[in-house]
């Protein structure tokens, strides 16, 4: 799984979504993330088809929404997702939240069937807290590959990252720029000026230092490129320690059905 991907949450303008995906792939990105609830799987698929990049080179992830987590709905809606995306399989399919129709054993068994039948290459979970991660790993016969959750310098999630590491589950960070809030953090600005980089690039570099895959949403070519160039930013130990010491817990995504509520 490439360490940097393109997120598409709230990218609901059809042509902007197609262009963002195609632009990112042409630039060098090889990881694209979407979800059933985003309402843009068809446009994401169009963007992948539009780019001059082989499908086999693209790590494509989507998510089954919480209304669709009963076993019969998992298969039906996954097949619908594949049809919208224009692919035979996705590289990673997540349980979007452990909420509403989520029932650990039947839901994960349904995901295992998708895995066994070749419709998904990997099983993922999203927004799972440590206890839910442990349960999912124990229940699923196939490996639980990744847990996607909000993570950035203002919500560092050290305990959850540690829990994932204990279970050999990759971490994928959504909203890795705290929905723009990282641009107003003095510690990040100071490090950015030191490296001739942007606060966004510093935040993404910090996540990479922590072994976290980031999927920042971007629509303009300038923002897509700025995020991509974070791969050339290398933080030193002092930088990482300064970011680690930021004492804030600024959660940007906090629905009532979240497991921490």
C-alpha positions as semicolon CSV with decimal commas, in nm:
position;residue;x (nm);y (nm);z (nm)
1;X;0,000;0,000;0,000
2;X;0,158;0,332;-0,105
3;X;0,223;0,557;0,194
4;X;0,054;0,858;0,034
5;X;-0,284;0,846;-0,132
6;X;-0,557;1,074;-0,259
7;X;-0,868;1,103;-0,045
8;X;-1,198;1,189;-0,212
9;X;-1,431;1,260;0,082
10;X;-1,662;1,555;0,001
11;X;-1,528;1,565;-0,356
12;X;-1,881;1,566;-0,494
13;X;-1,841;1,776;-0,809
14;X;-1,829;1,502;-1,076
15;X;-1,580;1,660;-1,316
16;X;-1,362;1,794;-1,034
17;X;-1,347;1,444;-0,886
18;X;-1,255;1,283;-1,219
19;X;-0,987;1,545;-1,280
20;X;-0,842;1,517;-0,929
21;X;-0,804;1,139;-0,957
22;X;-0,655;1,154;-1,307
23;X;-0,423;1,441;-1,212
24;X;-0,299;1,261;-0,902
25;X;-0,229;0,940;-1,091
26;X;-0,048;1,123;-1,370
27;X;0,160;1,299;-1,101
28;X;0,269;0,971;-0,945
29;X;0,009;0,883;-0,683
30;X;-0,084;0,515;-0,681
31;X;-0,335;0,502;-0,394
32;X;-0,693;0,627;-0,434
33;X;-0,951;0,616;-0,153
34;X;-1,328;0,645;-0,182
35;X;-1,643;0,508;-0,014
36;X;-2,001;0,418;-0,090
37;X;-2,133;0,711;0,115
38;X;-1,916;0,963;-0,072
39;X;-2,137;0,921;-0,378
40;X;-1,842;0,947;-0,615
41;X;-1,730;0,590;-0,686
42;X;-1,832;0,620;-1,052
43;X;-1,633;0,942;-1,092
44;X;-1,332;0,788;-0,918
45;X;-1,351;0,497;-1,161
46;X;-1,375;0,741;-1,453
47;X;-1,067;0,925;-1,326
48;X;-0,868;0,603;-1,302
49;X;-0,974;0,508;-1,654
50;X;-0,884;0,856;-1,780
51;X;-0,528;0,845;-1,646
52;X;-0,250;0,686;-1,848
53;X;-0,178;0,439;-1,569
54;X;-0,248;0,066;-1,569
55;X;-0,520;-0,043;-1,328
56;X;-0,279;-0,300;-1,183
57;X;-0,059;-0,014;-1,062
58;X;-0,337;0,156;-0,864
59;X;-0,414;0,065;-0,502
60;X;-0,788;0,129;-0,490
61;X;-0,986;0,135;-0,164
62;X;-1,354;0,182;-0,085
63;X;-1,579;0,136;0,218
64;X;-1,912;-0,032;0,291
65;X;-2,148;0,213;0,461
66;X;-2,303;0,141;0,799
67;X;-2,651;0,083;0,655
68;X;-2,509;-0,194;0,434
69;X;-2,324;-0,407;0,690
70;X;-2,577;-0,690;0,722
71;X;-2,422;-0,992;0,546
72;X;-2,654;-0,995;0,243
73;X;-2,609;-0,620;0,198
74;X;-2,229;-0,640;0,224
75;X;-2,209;-0,855;-0,089
76;X;-2,482;-0,677;-0,283
77;X;-2,347;-0,327;-0,223
78;X;-1,986;-0,432;-0,277
79;X;-2,082;-0,570;-0,617
80;X;-2,256;-0,239;-0,687
81;X;-1,942;-0,051;-0,582
82;X;-1,727;-0,258;-0,815
83;X;-1,970;-0,188;-1,097
84;X;-1,960;0,188;-1,033
85;X;-1,581;0,183;-1,010
86;X;-1,554;-0,022;-1,329
87;X;-1,328;-0,285;-1,173
88;X;-1,342;-0,657;-1,101
89;X;-1,203;-0,616;-0,750
90;X;-1,074;-0,351;-0,511
91;X;-0,741;-0,372;-0,336
92;X;-0,896;-0,289;0,000
93;X;-1,256;-0,274;0,125
94;X;-1,326;-0,128;0,467
95;X;-1,606;-0,160;0,719
96;X;-1,668;0,216;0,728
97;X;-1,771;0,240;1,096
98;X;-1,851;-0,018;1,367
99;X;-2,205;0,121;1,383
100;X;-2,571;0,068;1,293
101;X;-2,590;-0,264;1,102
102;X;-2,240;-0,371;1,206
103;X;-2,242;-0,703;1,392
104;X;-1,882;-0,820;1,424
105;X;-1,911;-1,190;1,342
106;X;-2,169;-1,190;1,058
107;X;-2,034;-0,870;0,904
108;X;-1,674;-0,984;0,905
109;X;-1,772;-1,330;0,783
110;X;-1,938;-1,160;0,486
111;X;-1,616;-0,968;0,420
112;X;-1,423;-1,295;0,439
113;X;-1,651;-1,440;0,170
114;X;-1,577;-1,140;-0,053
115;X;-1,207;-1,201;0,010
116;X;-1,235;-1,573;-0,065
117;X;-1,429;-1,501;-0,385
118;X;-1,170;-1,253;-0,511
119;X;-1,392;-0,945;-0,503
120;X;-1,165;-0,773;-0,252
121;X;-0,791;-0,827;-0,207
122;X;-0,776;-0,708;0,154
123;X;-1,013;-0,652;0,445
124;X;-1,007;-0,318;0,624
125;X;-1,178;-0,157;0,920
126;X;-1,231;0,214;0,976
127;X;-1,291;0,423;1,286
128;X;-1,238;0,120;1,511
129;X;-1,112;0,183;1,865
130;X;-0,857;-0,055;2,027
131;X;-1,121;-0,294;2,163
132;X;-1,300;-0,316;1,826
133;X;-0,966;-0,372;1,650
134;X;-0,882;-0,665;1,878
135;X;-1,226;-0,819;1,826
136;X;-1,211;-0,785;1,448
137;X;-0,866;-0,944;1,430
138;X;-0,983;-1,235;1,644
139;X;-1,304;-1,292;1,447
140;X;-1,176;-1,258;1,091
141;X;-1,017;-1,564;0,931
142;X;-0,850;-1,344;0,669
143;X;-0,602;-1,084;0,795
144;X;-0,738;-0,743;0,890
145;X;-0,505;-0,532;0,680
146;X;-0,568;-0,173;0,789
147;X;-0,762;0,055;1,021
148;X;-0,845;0,395;0,875
149;X;-0,918;0,675;1,122
150;X;-0,862;1,045;1,178
151;X;-0,500;1,112;1,264
152;X;-0,286;1,425;1,242
153;X;-0,056;1,636;1,463
154;X;-0,361;1,773;1,649
155;X;-0,513;1,426;1,709
156;X;-0,215;1,196;1,734
157;X;-0,397;0,878;1,841
158;X;-0,088;0,720;1,997
159;X;-0,284;0,456;2,189
160;X;-0,484;0,351;1,885
161;X;-0,175;0,342;1,664
162;X;-0,004;0,123;1,922
163;X;-0,303;-0,111;1,935
164;X;-0,295;-0,149;1,559
165;X;0,078;-0,221;1,565
166;X;0,024;-0,491;1,827
167;X;-0,218;-0,666;1,592
168;X;-0,010;-0,607;1,277
169;X;-0,278;-0,379;1,134
170;X;-0,167;-0,092;0,909
171;X;-0,280;0,261;0,996
172;X;-0,435;0,489;0,734
173;X;-0,500;0,850;0,834
174;X;-0,794;1,043;0,698
175;X;-0,818;1,422;0,750
176;X;-0,437;1,417;0,796
177;X;-0,428;1,796;0,770
178;X;-0,701;1,842;1,033
179;X;-0,920;1,986;0,759
180;X;-0,680;2,280;0,717
181;X;-0,622;2,348;1,085
182;X;-0,252;2,250;1,060
183;X;-0,179;2,577;0,879
184;X;-0,247;2,769;1,203
185;X;-0,022;2,572;1,438
186;X;0,295;2,769;1,535
187;X;0,506;2,456;1,590
188;X;0,427;2,331;1,240
189;X;0,488;2,672;1,086
190;X;0,830;2,692;1,248
191;X;0,929;2,348;1,120
192;X;0,787;2,427;0,776
193;X;0,998;2,745;0,753
194;X;1,306;2,548;0,861
195;X;1,259;2,302;0,573
196;X;1,124;2,542;0,311
197;X;0,805;2,340;0,312
198;X;0,436;2,393;0,386
199;X;0,265;2,301;0,712
200;X;0,072;2,040;0,516
201;X;0,394;1,880;0,395
202;X;0,534;1,876;0,748
203;X;0,219;1,711;0,882
204;X;0,230;1,443;0,613
205;X;0,602;1,387;0,672
206;X;0,536;1,344;1,045
207;X;0,272;1,080;0,976
208;X;0,514;0,900;0,746
209;X;0,775;0,902;1,026
210;X;0,515;0,727;1,241
211;X;0,460;0,458;0,977
212;X;0,115;0,594;0,892
213;X;-0,031;0,608;0,541
214;X;-0,203;0,942;0,474
215;X;-0,484;1,008;0,229
216;X;-0,531;1,387;0,217
217;X;-0,825;1,509;0,014
218;X;-0,731;1,758;-0,257
219;X;-0,905;1,877;-0,572
220;X;-0,681;2,144;-0,724
221;X;-0,359;2,051;-0,901
222;X;-0,168;2,287;-0,669
223;X;-0,286;2,111;-0,352
224;X;-0,242;1,766;-0,505
225;X;0,117;1,861;-0,594
226;X;0,190;2,022;-0,258
227;X;0,086;1,703;-0,080
228;X;0,286;1,489;-0,323
229;X;0,600;1,693;-0,261
230;X;0,576;1,607;0,108
231;X;0,755;1,287;0,010
232;X;1,075;1,489;-0,028
233;X;1,051;1,639;0,324
234;X;1,260;1,460;0,585
235;X;1,210;1,557;0,946
236;X;1,489;1,525;1,201
237;X;1,446;1,390;1,553
238;X;1,402;1,741;1,694
239;X;1,119;1,812;1,449
240;X;0,940;1,488;1,533
241;X;0,977;1,550;1,906
242;X;0,837;1,902;1,871
243;X;0,530;1,772;1,688
244;X;0,490;1,486;1,934
245;X;0,477;1,746;2,213
246;X;0,179;1,935;2,066
247;X;-0,075;1,899;2,343
248;X;-0,408;1,921;2,161
249;X;-0,690;1,685;2,082
250;X;-0,878;1,847;1,798
251;X;-1,111;1,586;1,650
252;X;-1,270;1,707;1,326
253;X;-1,495;1,407;1,256
254;X;-1,720;1,317;1,546
255;X;-2,062;1,166;1,458
256;X;-2,294;1,055;1,734
257;X;-2,266;0,690;1,629
258;X;-1,885;0,686;1,664
259;X;-1,759;0,415;1,903
260;X;-1,592;0,673;2,128
261;X;-1,925;0,852;2,190
